[in-house]
Amino acid sequence: MSHDHQTDIPFAGVPPKFEVIGTVSEAPRVPDGAHAMTVHVVMPPGSPGTPAHRHSGPAYGYVISGAIVFELEGEPERVVRAGETFWEPGGDVIHYQDGNHLADEESSFVVTMFCAPGQPMLTVVPEEELEARKHLRAPRP
């Protein structure tokens, strides 16, 4: 899908170049009263990342270097490489994986999350709930 975003802003001199590197086709549901938080994550080689968890609101990120394994409930696991984006709706959806896909070098990404008021940025999902919802997880490779 091509996105051509032109602008009529009168720049002095040579204008900056714009390149759309990712879009979200569905409108995110941002919790009322949410605050935005941007985090830079640097993962050591081979890091499995955060245990299965969820966020109270949507998150949108960009891989700066390396590659991460990314898996949301109901979607197959995939590798997101440097220069690519990832998206998750937050709420009830479980984020199963966000580990470093590389065993011999760091990977890093920046993610902006919209956090519901009074709730933590991230909540680890207990084993009992993972077991009860295993039918919602995409088949493993």
OpenMM code with the backbone's topology and positions (N, CA, C; nanometers):
from openmm import Vec3, app, unit

residues = "MET SER HIS ASP HIS GLN THR ASP ILE PRO PHE ALA GLY VAL PRO PRO LYS PHE GLU VAL ILE GLY THR VAL SER GLU ALA PRO ARG VAL PRO ASP GLY ALA HIS ALA MET THR VAL HIS VAL VAL MET PRO PRO GLY SER PRO GLY THR PRO ALA HIS ARG HIS SER GLY PRO ALA TYR GLY TYR VAL ILE SER GLY ALA ILE VAL PHE GLU LEU GLU GLY GLU PRO GLU ARG VAL VAL ARG ALA GLY GLU THR PHE TRP GLU PRO GLY GLY ASP VAL ILE HIS TYR GLN ASP GLY ASN HIS LEU ALA ASP GLU GLU SER SER PHE VAL VAL THR MET PHE CYS ALA PRO GLY GLN PRO MET LEU THR VAL VAL PRO GLU GLU GLU LEU GLU ALA ARG LYS HIS LEU ARG ALA PRO ARG PRO".split()
positions = [
    Vec3(0.0850, -0.1165, 0.0000),
    Vec3(0.0000, 0.0000, 0.0000),
    Vec3(0.0896, 0.1228, 0.0000),
    Vec3(0.0613, 0.2146, -0.0872),
    Vec3(0.1413, 0.3358, -0.0977),
    Vec3(0.0693, 0.4512, -0.0293),
    Vec3(0.1441, 0.5271, 0.0467),
    Vec3(0.0906, 0.6454, 0.1131),
    Vec3(0.1737, 0.7640, 0.0678),
    Vec3(0.1137, 0.8528, -0.0061),
    Vec3(0.1843, 0.9707, -0.0545),
    Vec3(0.1343, 1.0901, 0.0249),
    Vec3(0.2125, 1.1332, 0.1207),
    Vec3(0.1745, 1.2456, 0.2055),
    Vec3(0.2474, 1.3698, 0.1584),
    Vec3(0.1767, 1.4547, 0.0877),
    Vec3(0.2328, 1.5804, 0.0409),
    Vec3(0.1973, 1.6893, 0.1415),
    Vec3(0.2770, 1.7909, 0.1422),
    Vec3(0.2517, 1.9001, 0.2348),
    Vec3(0.2675, 2.0337, 0.1623),
    Vec3(0.1911, 2.1303, 0.2029),
    Vec3(0.1993, 2.2647, 0.1463),
    Vec3(0.2718, 2.3596, 0.2416),
    Vec3(0.3507, 2.3061, 0.3301),
    Vec3(0.4248, 2.3886, 0.4254),
    Vec3(0.5384, 2.4581, 0.3517),
    Vec3(0.5474, 2.5896, 0.3636),
    Vec3(0.6540, 2.6631, 0.2926),
    Vec3(0.7866, 2.6533, 0.3693),
    Vec3(0.8689, 2.5543, 0.3370),
    Vec3(0.9975, 2.5382, 0.4031),
    Vec3(1.0975, 2.6378, 0.3470),
    Vec3(1.1856, 2.6863, 0.4326),
    Vec3(1.2956, 2.7715, 0.3875),
    Vec3(1.4080, 2.6785, 0.3428),
    Vec3(1.4563, 2.6962, 0.2226),
    Vec3(1.5623, 2.6084, 0.1736),
    Vec3(1.5076, 2.4743, 0.1288),
    Vec3(1.5910, 2.3730, 0.1367),
    Vec3(1.5534, 2.2388, 0.0924),
    Vec3(1.4631, 2.1751, 0.1986),
    Vec3(1.3419, 2.1302, 0.1594),
    Vec3(1.2512, 2.0703, 0.2578),
    Vec3(1.2989, 1.9320, 0.3013),
    Vec3(1.2596, 1.8889, 0.4221),
    Vec3(1.2948, 1.7540, 0.4664),
    Vec3(1.2203, 1.6506, 0.3819),
    Vec3(1.2744, 1.5313, 0.3764),
    Vec3(1.2081, 1.4218, 0.3060),
    Vec3(1.1237, 1.3446, 0.4072),
    Vec3(1.0055, 1.3046, 0.3653),
    Vec3(0.9154, 1.2271, 0.4501),
    Vec3(0.8975, 1.0894, 0.3884),
    Vec3(0.9060, 0.9870, 0.4691),
    Vec3(0.8828, 0.8502, 0.4234),
    Vec3(0.7952, 0.7806, 0.5263),
    Vec3(0.6789, 0.7334, 0.4845),
    Vec3(0.5918, 0.6586, 0.5746),
    Vec3(0.6490, 0.5184, 0.5862),
    Vec3(0.6807, 0.4759, 0.7086),
    Vec3(0.7397, 0.3435, 0.7285),
    Vec3(0.6426, 0.2451, 0.7910),
    Vec3(0.5289, 0.2930, 0.8366),
    Vec3(0.4283, 0.2043, 0.8932),
    Vec3(0.2992, 0.2788, 0.9145),
    Vec3(0.1894, 0.2074, 0.9040),
    Vec3(0.0580, 0.2653, 0.9316),
    Vec3(-0.0249, 0.1634, 1.0093),
    Vec3(-0.1283, 0.2112, 1.0748),
    Vec3(-0.2238, 0.1258, 1.1441),
    Vec3(-0.3582, 0.1493, 1.0781),
    Vec3(-0.4152, 0.0436, 1.0221),
    Vec3(-0.5394, 0.0605, 0.9468),
    Vec3(-0.6627, 0.0713, 1.0358),
    Vec3(-0.6560, 0.0184, 1.1549),
    Vec3(-0.7696, 0.0281, 1.2462),
    Vec3(-0.7438, 0.1404, 1.3468),
    Vec3(-0.8457, 0.2146, 1.3772),
    Vec3(-0.8302, 0.3242, 1.4734),
    Vec3(-0.8048, 0.2653, 1.6122),
    Vec3(-0.6971, 0.3079, 1.6786),
    Vec3(-0.6699, 0.2546, 1.8126),
    Vec3(-0.7695, 0.3063, 1.9147),
    Vec3(-0.8026, 0.2222, 2.0096),
    Vec3(-0.8880, 0.2625, 2.1205),
    Vec3(-0.7962, 0.3056, 2.2339),
    Vec3(-0.7898, 0.4347, 2.2552),
    Vec3(-0.7074, 0.4894, 2.3618),
    Vec3(-0.7971, 0.5082, 2.4830),
    Vec3(-0.7604, 0.4491, 2.5980),
    Vec3(-0.8439, 0.4629, 2.7180),
    Vec3(-0.8626, 0.6097, 2.7570),
    Vec3(-0.9815, 0.6427, 2.8066),
    Vec3(-1.0076, 0.7786, 2.8550),
    Vec3(-0.9061, 0.8162, 2.9617),
    Vec3(-0.8525, 0.9356, 2.9520),
    Vec3(-0.7576, 0.9853, 3.0516),
    Vec3(-0.6187, 0.9236, 3.0410),
    Vec3(-0.5910, 0.8503, 2.9336),
    Vec3(-0.4612, 0.7841, 2.9184),
    Vec3(-0.3482, 0.8850, 2.9042),
    Vec3(-0.2292, 0.8396, 2.9403),
    Vec3(-0.1094, 0.9194, 2.9133),
    Vec3(-0.0193, 0.8389, 2.8202),
    Vec3(0.0578, 0.9094, 2.7392),
    Vec3(0.1495, 0.8434, 2.6466),
    Vec3(0.2867, 0.8309, 2.7113),
    Vec3(0.3518, 0.7194, 2.6825),
    Vec3(0.4850, 0.6928, 2.7346),
    Vec3(0.5682, 0.6347, 2.6205),
    Vec3(0.6834, 0.6943, 2.5929),
    Vec3(0.7728, 0.6413, 2.4908),
    Vec3(0.8941, 0.5822, 2.5606),
    Vec3(0.9260, 0.4574, 2.5228),
    Vec3(1.0330, 0.3836, 2.5887),
    Vec3(1.1312, 0.3332, 2.4834),
    Vec3(1.2606, 0.3440, 2.5130),
    Vec3(1.3653, 0.2863, 2.4276),
    Vec3(1.4113, 0.1581, 2.4963),
    Vec3(1.4007, 0.0452, 2.4268),
    Vec3(1.4363, -0.0851, 2.4826),
    Vec3(1.5577, -0.1386, 2.4076),
    Vec3(1.6610, -0.1774, 2.4832),
    Vec3(1.7796, -0.2400, 2.4252),
    Vec3(1.7861, -0.3814, 2.4820),
    Vec3(1.7792, -0.4801, 2.3928),
    Vec3(1.7765, -0.6202, 2.4353),
    Vec3(1.9120, -0.6853, 2.4106),
    Vec3(1.9692, -0.7502, 2.5132),
    Vec3(2.0964, -0.8191, 2.4933),
    Vec3(2.0806, -0.9364, 2.3962),
    Vec3(2.1903, -0.9844, 2.3403),
    Vec3(2.1828, -1.0979, 2.2485),
    Vec3(2.1049, -1.2148, 2.3098),
    Vec3(2.0146, -1.2727, 2.2316),
    Vec3(1.9391, -1.3898, 2.2742),
    Vec3(1.8350, -1.3670, 2.3823),
    Vec3(1.8113, -1.2446, 2.4235),
    Vec3(1.7147, -1.2176, 2.5303),
    Vec3(1.5746, -1.2644, 2.4900),
    Vec3(1.5075, -1.3393, 2.5785),
    Vec3(1.3713, -1.3825, 2.5474),
    Vec3(1.2702, -1.2687, 2.5587),
    Vec3(1.3112, -1.1552, 2.6152),
    Vec3(1.2197, -1.0425, 2.6306),
    Vec3(1.1310, -1.0584, 2.7529),
    Vec3(1.0229, -0.9850, 2.7529),
    Vec3(0.9293, -0.9825, 2.8650),
    Vec3(0.8412, -1.1066, 2.8617),
    Vec3(0.8071, -1.1637, 2.9777),
    Vec3(0.7119, -1.2755, 2.9774),
    Vec3(0.5790, -1.2313, 2.9157),
    Vec3(0.4934, -1.3271, 2.8807),
    Vec3(0.3627, -1.2948, 2.8228),
    Vec3(0.2949, -1.1875, 2.9085),
    Vec3(0.2436, -1.0836, 2.8412),
    Vec3(0.1889, -0.9687, 2.9127),
    Vec3(0.0827, -0.8996, 2.8281),
    Vec3(0.0257, -0.7943, 2.8853),
    Vec3(-0.0661, -0.7083, 2.8103),
    Vec3(-0.0430, -0.5647, 2.8548),
    Vec3(-0.0896, -0.4748, 2.7694),
    Vec3(-0.0812, -0.3313, 2.7979),
    Vec3(-0.2230, -0.2775, 2.8121),
    Vec3(-0.2412, -0.1750, 2.8925),
    Vec3(-0.3756, -0.1202, 2.9171),
    Vec3(-0.4275, -0.0367, 2.8001),
    Vec3(-0.3398, -0.0026, 2.7073),
    Vec3(-0.3794, 0.0735, 2.5884),
    Vec3(-0.2921, 0.0342, 2.4718),
    Vec3(-0.3132, 0.0954, 2.3552),
    Vec3(-0.2378, 0.0592, 2.2361),
    Vec3(-0.0898, 0.0972, 2.2450),
    Vec3(-0.0109, 0.0272, 2.1642),
    Vec3(0.1327, 0.0534, 2.1573),
    Vec3(0.1757, 0.0476, 2.0112),
    Vec3(0.2663, 0.1375, 1.9741),
    Vec3(0.3162, 0.1434, 1.8375),
    Vec3(0.4667, 0.1617, 1.8442),
    Vec3(0.5409, 0.0757, 1.7751),
    Vec3(0.6853, 0.0811, 1.7878),
    Vec3(0.7615, 0.0701, 1.6580),
    Vec3(0.8915, 0.0972, 1.6669),
    Vec3(0.9832, 0.0981, 1.5541),
    Vec3(1.1129, 0.0304, 1.5972),
    Vec3(1.1566, -0.0694, 1.5217),
    Vec3(1.2811, -0.1383, 1.5526),
    Vec3(1.3970, -0.0562, 1.4963),
    Vec3(1.4869, -0.0156, 1.5841),
    Vec3(1.6011, 0.0680, 1.5473),
    Vec3(1.7163, -0.0171, 1.4936),
    Vec3(1.7456, -0.1257, 1.5655),
    Vec3(1.8566, -0.2116, 1.5243),
    Vec3(1.8237, -0.3566, 1.5541),
    Vec3(1.8848, -0.4466, 1.4761),
    Vec3(1.8636, -0.5886, 1.4989),
    Vec3(1.7285, -0.6371, 1.4515),
    Vec3(1.6709, -0.7302, 1.5279),
    Vec3(1.5430, -0.7907, 1.4922),
    Vec3(1.4790, -0.8476, 1.6181),
    Vec3(1.3474, -0.8325, 1.6297),
    Vec3(1.2774, -0.8878, 1.7450),
    Vec3(1.1717, -0.9879, 1.6987),
    Vec3(1.1457, -1.0862, 1.7843),
    Vec3(1.0372, -1.1813, 1.7610),
    Vec3(0.9149, -1.1184, 1.8245),
    Vec3(0.8072, -1.1089, 1.7487),
    Vec3(0.6866, -1.0395, 1.7943),
    Vec3(0.5674, -1.1322, 1.7765),
    Vec3(0.4897, -1.1499, 1.8816),
    Vec3(0.3717, -1.2360, 1.8725),
    Vec3(0.2599, -1.1834, 1.9612),
    Vec3(0.1456, -1.1572, 1.8979),
    Vec3(0.0241, -1.1187, 1.9686),
    Vec3(-0.0754, -1.2341, 1.9640),
    Vec3(-0.1623, -1.2386, 2.0611),
    Vec3(-0.2665, -1.3405, 2.0659),
    Vec3(-0.3458, -1.3420, 1.9351),
    Vec3(-0.3604, -1.4613, 1.8767),
    Vec3(-0.4371, -1.4777, 1.7546),
    Vec3(-0.3599, -1.4535, 1.6267),
    Vec3(-0.2348, -1.4084, 1.6378),
    Vec3(-0.1521, -1.3822, 1.5202),
    Vec3(-0.0285, -1.4711, 1.5249),
    Vec3(0.0210, -1.5132, 1.4080),
    Vec3(0.1429, -1.5943, 1.4096),
    Vec3(0.2640, -1.5118, 1.4520),
    Vec3(0.3588, -1.5806, 1.5109),
    Vec3(0.4859, -1.5179, 1.5468),
    Vec3(0.5514, -1.4645, 1.4199),
    Vec3(0.6168, -1.3480, 1.4319),
    Vec3(0.6876, -1.2920, 1.3172),
    Vec3(0.8125, -1.2204, 1.3658),
    Vec3(0.9035, -1.1957, 1.2733),
    Vec3(1.0259, -1.1238, 1.3056),
    Vec3(1.0119, -0.9823, 1.2499),
    Vec3(1.0343, -0.8831, 1.3357),
    Vec3(1.0300, -0.7425, 1.2957),
    Vec3(1.1750, -0.6936, 1.2954),
    Vec3(1.2200, -0.6487, 1.1808),
    Vec3(1.3607, -0.6116, 1.1624),
    Vec3(1.3807, -0.4596, 1.1694),
    Vec3(1.5065, -0.4194, 1.1845),
    Vec3(1.5413, -0.2768, 1.1885),
    Vec3(1.4766, -0.2043, 1.0716),
    Vec3(1.4117, -0.0918, 1.1021),
    Vec3(1.3446, -0.0119, 0.9996),
    Vec3(1.1983, -0.0471, 0.9825),
    Vec3(1.1498, -0.1474, 1.0540),
    Vec3(1.0090, -0.1883, 1.0457),
    Vec3(0.9354, -0.1503, 1.1735),
    Vec3(0.8033, -0.1458, 1.1645),
    Vec3(0.7197, -0.1080, 1.2782),
    Vec3(0.6373, -0.2252, 1.3273),
    Vec3(0.5853, -0.2112, 1.4486),
    Vec3(0.4917, -0.3083, 1.5044),
    Vec3(0.3824, -0.2337, 1.5792),
    Vec3(0.2708, -0.3003, 1.5955),
    Vec3(0.1517, -0.2391, 1.6534),
    Vec3(0.0792, -0.3426, 1.7378),
    Vec3(0.0242, -0.3001, 1.8498),
    Vec3(-0.0658, -0.3857, 1.9265),
    Vec3(-0.1775, -0.3006, 1.9850),
    Vec3(-0.2987, -0.3556, 1.9885),
    Vec3(-0.4133, -0.2753, 2.0328),
    Vec3(-0.4214, -0.2554, 2.1831),
    Vec3(-0.3519, -0.3359, 2.2613),
    Vec3(-0.3616, -0.3257, 2.4067),
    Vec3(-0.4920, -0.3849, 2.4565),
    Vec3(-0.5265, -0.3525, 2.5790),
    Vec3(-0.6490, -0.4070, 2.6377),
    Vec3(-0.6322, -0.5536, 2.6746),
    Vec3(-0.7258, -0.6360, 2.6311),
    Vec3(-0.7282, -0.7760, 2.6712),
    Vec3(-0.6321, -0.8653, 2.5921),
    Vec3(-0.5790, -0.8165, 2.4808),
    Vec3(-0.4932, -0.8975, 2.3937),
    Vec3(-0.3602, -0.9289, 2.4625),
    Vec3(-0.3218, -1.0576, 2.4590),
    Vec3(-0.1952, -1.0989, 2.5193),
    Vec3(-0.0813, -1.0789, 2.4187),
    Vec3(0.0265, -1.0201, 2.4669),
    Vec3(0.1494, -1.0036, 2.3886),
    Vec3(0.2425, -1.1156, 2.4357),
    Vec3(0.2535, -1.2220, 2.3556),
    Vec3(0.3293, -1.3402, 2.3961),
    Vec3(0.4800, -1.3231, 2.3876),
    Vec3(0.5281, -1.2588, 2.2809),
    Vec3(0.6726, -1.2509, 2.2615),
    Vec3(0.7163, -1.1128, 2.2154),
    Vec3(0.8339, -1.0735, 2.2653),
    Vec3(0.9008, -0.9524, 2.2184),
    Vec3(1.0514, -0.9679, 2.2360),
    Vec3(1.1017, -1.0899, 2.2152),
    Vec3(1.2425, -1.1206, 2.2400),
    Vec3(1.3350, -1.0824, 2.1265),
    Vec3(1.4645, -1.0823, 2.1579),
    Vec3(1.5673, -1.0550, 2.0586),
    Vec3(1.5807, -1.1778, 1.9686),
    Vec3(1.5609, -1.1605, 1.8402),
    Vec3(1.5720, -1.2703, 1.7435),
    Vec3(1.7180, -1.3076, 1.7173),
    Vec3(1.8102, -1.2217, 1.7553),
    Vec3(1.9524, -1.2429, 1.7275),
    Vec3(2.0251, -1.2958, 1.8504),
    Vec3(2.1017, -1.4034, 1.8311),
    Vec3(2.1755, -1.4643, 1.9417),
    Vec3(2.3112, -1.3987, 1.9654),
    Vec3(2.3599, -1.3202, 1.8669),
    Vec3(2.4956, -1.2681, 1.8763),
    Vec3(2.5080, -1.1155, 1.8766),
    Vec3(2.3951, -1.0445, 1.8798),
    Vec3(2.4034, -0.8979, 1.8884),
    Vec3(2.2765, -0.8400, 1.9517),
    Vec3(2.2915, -0.7182, 2.0021),
    Vec3(2.1768, -0.6487, 2.0618),
    Vec3(2.0738, -0.6140, 1.9554),
    Vec3(1.9500, -0.6001, 1.9987),
    Vec3(1.8429, -0.5432, 1.9169),
    Vec3(1.7807, -0.4334, 1.9999),
    Vec3(1.7307, -0.3287, 1.9324),
    Vec3(1.6668, -0.2216, 2.0083),
    Vec3(1.5457, -0.1688, 1.9339),
    Vec3(1.4517, -0.1183, 2.0115),
    Vec3(1.3324, -0.0592, 1.9526),
    Vec3(1.2823, 0.0526, 2.0416),
    Vec3(1.2019, 0.1391, 1.9815),
    Vec3(1.1337, 0.2464, 2.0532),
    Vec3(0.9849, 0.2174, 2.0411),
    Vec3(0.9130, 0.2289, 2.1505),
    Vec3(0.7693, 0.2039, 2.1487),
    Vec3(0.6983, 0.3138, 2.2279),
    Vec3(0.5872, 0.3622, 2.1725),
    Vec3(0.5018, 0.4575, 2.2429),
    Vec3(0.3757, 0.3838, 2.2840),
    Vec3(0.3462, 0.3896, 2.4132),
    Vec3(0.2299, 0.3208, 2.4703),
    Vec3(0.1355, 0.4228, 2.5314),
    Vec3(0.0074, 0.3953, 2.5191),
    Vec3(-0.0942, 0.4790, 2.5810),
    Vec3(-0.1480, 0.4023, 2.7005),
    Vec3(-0.1171, 0.4507, 2.8200),
    Vec3(-0.1480, 0.3795, 2.9437),
    Vec3(-0.2745, 0.4341, 3.0083),
    Vec3(-0.3637, 0.3419, 3.0457),
    Vec3(-0.4861, 0.3817, 3.1156),
    Vec3(-0.4490, 0.4367, 3.2536),
    Vec3(-0.5232, 0.5380, 3.3011),
    Vec3(-0.4914, 0.5968, 3.4313),
    Vec3(-0.5021, 0.4933, 3.5441),
    Vec3(-0.4052, 0.4984, 3.6339),
    Vec3(-0.4071, 0.4100, 3.7496),
    Vec3(-0.3688, 0.2658, 3.7201),
    Vec3(-0.3286, 0.2363, 3.5980),
    Vec3(-0.2880, 0.0999, 3.5634),
    Vec3(-0.1414, 0.0994, 3.5234),
    Vec3(-0.0737, -0.0123, 3.5469),
    Vec3(0.0675, -0.0179, 3.5076),
    Vec3(0.0830, -0.0211, 3.3560),
    Vec3(0.2002, 0.0157, 3.3078),
    Vec3(0.2312, 0.0130, 3.1658),
    Vec3(0.2200, -0.1288, 3.1120),
    Vec3(0.2564, -0.2270, 3.1932),
    Vec3(0.2618, -0.3656, 3.1502),
    Vec3(0.2168, -0.4550, 3.2648),
    Vec3(0.1359, -0.5564, 3.2334),
    Vec3(0.0925, -0.6530, 3.3341),
    Vec3(0.1249, -0.7927, 3.2833),
    Vec3(0.2032, -0.8691, 3.3603),
    Vec3(0.2365, -1.0066, 3.3231),
    Vec3(0.1116, -1.0927, 3.3394),
    Vec3(0.0875, -1.1808, 3.2408),
    Vec3(-0.0294, -1.2686, 3.2420),
    Vec3(0.0064, -1.3952, 3.3190),
    Vec3(-0.0744, -1.4323, 3.4206),
    Vec3(-0.0439, -1.5525, 3.4998),
    Vec3(-0.0576, -1.6809, 3.4179),
    Vec3(0.0187, -1.7831, 3.4562),
    Vec3(0.0189, -1.9122, 3.3870),
    Vec3(-0.1213, -1.9714, 3.3731),
    Vec3(-0.2051, -1.9579, 3.4767),
    Vec3(-0.3408, -2.0144, 3.4709),
    Vec3(-0.4218, -1.9511, 3.3573),
    Vec3(-0.4068, -1.8200, 3.3391),
    Vec3(-0.4790, -1.7521, 3.2320),
    Vec3(-0.4232, -1.7912, 3.0950),
    Vec3(-0.2910, -1.8060, 3.0855),
    Vec3(-0.2314, -1.8500, 2.9596),
    Vec3(-0.2861, -1.9871, 2.9204),
    Vec3(-0.2986, -2.0758, 3.0166),
    Vec3(-0.3523, -2.2097, 2.9912),
    Vec3(-0.4982, -2.2019, 2.9462),
    Vec3(-0.5781, -2.1197, 3.0140),
    Vec3(-0.7206, -2.1075, 2.9807),
    Vec3(-0.7421, -2.0452, 2.8424),
    Vec3(-0.6467, -1.9651, 2.7953),
    Vec3(-0.6620, -1.8967, 2.6663),
    Vec3(-0.5748, -1.9565, 2.5559),
    Vec3(-0.5142, -2.0711, 2.5809),
    Vec3(-0.4208, -2.1271, 2.4813),
    Vec3(-0.4879, -2.1534, 2.3470),
    Vec3(-0.6180, -2.1729, 2.3450),
    Vec3(-0.6894, -2.1947, 2.2189),
    Vec3(-0.6923, -2.0686, 2.1315),
    Vec3(-0.6630, -1.9529, 2.1888),
    Vec3(-0.6616, -1.8275, 2.1142),
    Vec3(-0.5254, -1.7958, 2.0522),
    Vec3(-0.4240, -1.8730, 2.0931),
    Vec3(-0.2889, -1.8485, 2.0408),
    Vec3(-0.2756, -1.9152, 1.9039),
    Vec3(-0.2104, -1.8437, 1.8098),
    Vec3(-0.1874, -1.8986, 1.6766),
    Vec3(-0.0971, -2.0202, 1.6853),
    Vec3(-0.1091, -2.1125, 1.5904),
    Vec3(-0.0206, -2.2301, 1.5913),
    Vec3(0.1263, -2.1886, 1.5918),
    Vec3(0.2063, -2.2617, 1.6656),
    Vec3(0.3491, -2.2331, 1.6778),
    Vec3(0.4253, -2.2870, 1.5576),
    Vec3(0.5325, -2.2183, 1.5148),
    Vec3(0.6121, -2.2678, 1.4001),
    Vec3(0.6870, -2.3956, 1.4353),
] * unit.nanometer
topology = app.Topology()
chain = topology.addChain("A")
for resn in residues:
    res = topology.addResidue(resn, chain)
    for name in ("N", "CA", "C"):
        topology.addAtom(name, app.Element.getBySymbol(name[0]), res)
